[in-house]
Amino acid sequence: MRPDDWHLTHDLDAFLERAGEFLRSRPALHTVPLTVVDSLRRRGPHIYGPEDPLFGTLDVAGDVRGVFFRTPPHRLNLTSLTEEGAEALAERLAADGRRFPGMSADRDTAALFAAAWSRRTGVDSQLVERQRLYRLGELTSPGAVPAGRARVADAADRDLLIRWHDAFMDDTGAHTGQDAGAWADSRIAYGGITLWETPDGAPVAMSGVTPEVAGQVRVAPVYTPPALRGRGYAGAATVEVSRAAQASGAAEILLFTDLANPTSNGLYQRIGYREVADFAVYAFG
């Protein structure tokens, strides 16, 4: 496998012409590129930053073996690669003089590429987060449901969604570069946030879901303000958004967790989510 087997482009349509079928072939494992590419198509190429996104396809004799994308200034995201594919990509990107702050992929691919990148560039790599991808099996209640009800957020909730979006990003460190107002408008437009509110109508948690692409949706973000945690609000909201996704006909309902957070991992397993694969995030430099 050679470095020039990797085809790089800034053209989203050209990328999808090569990689679209490959991405749709494994919608659960490819949930992140599928949803990011969908967002770029619907909302424009610069929703995550002012620079043009970069896409890559590993094409060997007409057979796509893997892809990557990057929305600068953010990290590289890779689908599963063999050791040879990871080495060829590291060589190609290093030879082109490209640099980036880190990368994410399934656990094995991430380790392979991080090691290859360090060898090629002399840049240190550090594992900074371990994640687990879950798929919904049989949806169940996590236990006693808190008083209140679920409702889909609407335009009147815009300011609240902006505040909670920013608070979630601060909590997780997962700053995507998106404008919070544009994010809220997009989610409101397709009913992509469900709020849990108390009997007096006060919102106390939110659970979101991405648009359906290739039969899959991903639950994200899930957020409860710190003072209201531990009362079952996030679990109740997530059950409701998962139920709505099932009713909409989504074939696969997915979510990621941080493996360093046993509370969220335990909650999602109790309501019926089952392990698919582990992922890893590395920082470079």
N, C-alpha and C positions, 0 to 999 in steps of 0.2 A: 504494500500500500504506500503510495507516494504523496508528498505534500500537495502536488497539483491535482490530486483526486478531490481535493476540497475546492468547491466552487463558491466564491464569495461575491456578494452583491449587496447594494443598498436598495434594490428594487424589490418591493414586497410582492408584486405580481409575478415577477420572474422567479422569485424564491418559491412561491406557492405552486407555480407550474411544475417545478422540479419536486418539491417536497410535500405537497398537499396530501397526496395519496398515502405516503409514508406516515405522516402525522396522524391521519385518520385511522390508520391500521391498528393503532394501539392507543385508543383515546384516554384510557386511565393514566398510563405512564407518560403520555404526552400532554397531559392537561394544561401544564403551564405554557408551553409554546402555542397550543391551540387557542387558549384564552387571550394571551398577549397579542398574538397575530390578529385575532378577531377584533380586539380593542383598537389596534392600529388601523385596521380597515375601516371600522365604523367611525372613529373619532380623529383620525389623522396621524401622521407619522411622528409628531413631536409631543405627544401627550406625556411622555416620560422624561423629556429633556429636549434641548434645542438642537442637538446634533442628530444627523440621520441614523436610524437604526442600521445595524449590520447583520446580515444573515449568511449562513454557510450550509452547504449540502455536500456530504461525502457521497460521491457518485462513482461507483466502480463498474465499468462496462454496462452503464445504463441502469444499474441496480443501486438505489439509495440505501445506504447503510447507517446513516446518522445525520443529524442536523444540529446547528447551534443558532442562537440569536443573541444580540446584545442591543440594549437601548441605552446609549451613553447618557450620563456618566456611570451607569450601573454595571453590575457584574455580568459575566458571560453565563449563559445557561445552555447546557448540553443535554441531548438525549443519550441513551446508552451507547457506549462505544467499546470496541475491543481495545486491547493494548496497542495494536498497530494503528488503529484509527486515532486514538488519543495522541500517540507519538507523532503521527503525520500532521495532525492539527496544530500541536505545539510547535512543530518545526515551521509550518506555514505561517502562523501568526507571528512567531518570533522573527522570521526572515523578513516579514513585511513591516517590522518595527512597531507592531501594535502592542499597547499596554492597557491593562484594565485592573480594577481594584480587587477582583476576586472572581469566583465562579461557583456555580451550583449544578448538581447533577445527581443521579442515583449514586449511592454510596460507593460502589466499586469504580464507576467511571470517574467520579470526582477524585478519588485517590490516585487513579492512573494519570489523569490529566495534571493534577497538582504536582505530582512527582516529575512528570515530563516537562512541565513548564519551568520548574525550578532548575532542572538540568540544562535546559536550553538557554535560560536567561540569567541564572544566578540569583533570581528573586526568591526570597523565602516564602513558603506557603504555611498557613496555619489553619487548622480545622476550627471554625468558630461556631458552628451550629449543626446539630444532628436533627433531622426531621423524619417524620413518618407519614406516609400517604395511606389514608384509609378509604375504603369503599363501603357504602351503606348496604347492609344485608337486610335483616328484618328489623324494622323500626319499632322501638319499644320506649316506654316512658322511663326516665331515670329514677323515678320514685314519686314522692308527693309533689304535686304541681303547685307552685306558689299561686296565691290569689292574683287574679288579673286575667288579661287576655292578650292575644297576639293580633297585630294589625299591620298591614303593609304601609310603609312610610310614604307620605305624599309631599306636595310642594310646601305645605305648612311646616313640615319638619326639616326644611333645608338647613337652617342655621344649626339645629341640633346635630344633624348628620355631619356637617363640616367640623363642629367641635369634637365630636366623637371620632371622626376619621383621624384628625390630628392627634388626639389623645392616644388612639390605638397605635399610630405610627411611632409616637414617642415611647410607648410602653414596649413595643416589640423591636424598635430600631429598624423597622422594615420600610424606610422612606423610599418611595417609588419615584418621586419627582412629579407626581401628578398634582395638578391644582385641585385643592379640596372642593372648591365650589363646582368645578367641572365634573369631578367624580360624583358629587352628590346629585347633580342634575342628570347625569347618565343613569345612575341607579334608580332615581325616582321615575325616570322615563319608562323603564321596563319593569318596575315593581321589584327591584333587586335588593331591597332591605326590608326585613320584618322587625318590628319593634315589639317588645313585651312591655305592657303598661299595667300599672297597679289598678285596683278597682276605681280609684279616683281619677284615672286617666293620665297619670304621670309616667312617661317613658323611663324604663329602668335598665334596659339592655337592648342590643341589636344583634341580629344575625343576618348576614348577606348571602347572596348566591350570584355566581357569574351567569351570563347568558349561555344558553345551550349551544354547544358546538360539537359536531360529530357524535351526538347522543349523550355527551357528558356535561355535567355542571359541577362547579366546585363551591362548597360553602366557605365564604370568606367575605368580610371579616366577622369575627364574633367578639363583642366588646360589652363589658359592664363597667361603669365607673367604680373606682376603688372602694368608695364608701358603701356601695351596694352589693359587693361581691359576697359569695358564700350563702346566698339565699335561693339559689336555683333558677334565677332569672335567665341566665345565658342558656342553660340546658333547656328550659321551656321554649325559648325563642328558637333554638336550633332544631328541636323536635318539630316545631311548626313549619320552619322553612324547609326542612327535609321532607315533611309530609306534602307540602305544596309542590316541591320538585318532583316527587313521585307521581302526584296527581297530574302534573303537566306532561308526563310521559317520558321524562329523562331516563335513559337506559342505565346510566351510571351516575351516582351522586357521591362526590369525593370531598375530602378535606385533608389538609396538612396540619400536623401538630409539631411543636417543638418538643423533642424527647426529654428536654430538661424540665418540662412541666408535667409532673405526674398527675396533677389534678385534671387538666384538660384531657390527657390521654385516657384516664380512667372514665371520665364523663362520656366521651364519645364512644368508648367501647360499651358502656352500659346502655346507650340508646341504640346500639345495633351496628356501629361502624367496625369494620374488620380490616386488619392489616393487609396492605398491598405490597409495599416496598419501602425501604429506607433510603433517605437522601442525605446529602451533606453539602455544607456551604464552607468554602475556603476563602480566606483573605490572602492577598499577595502583597509583599513588601513590608 
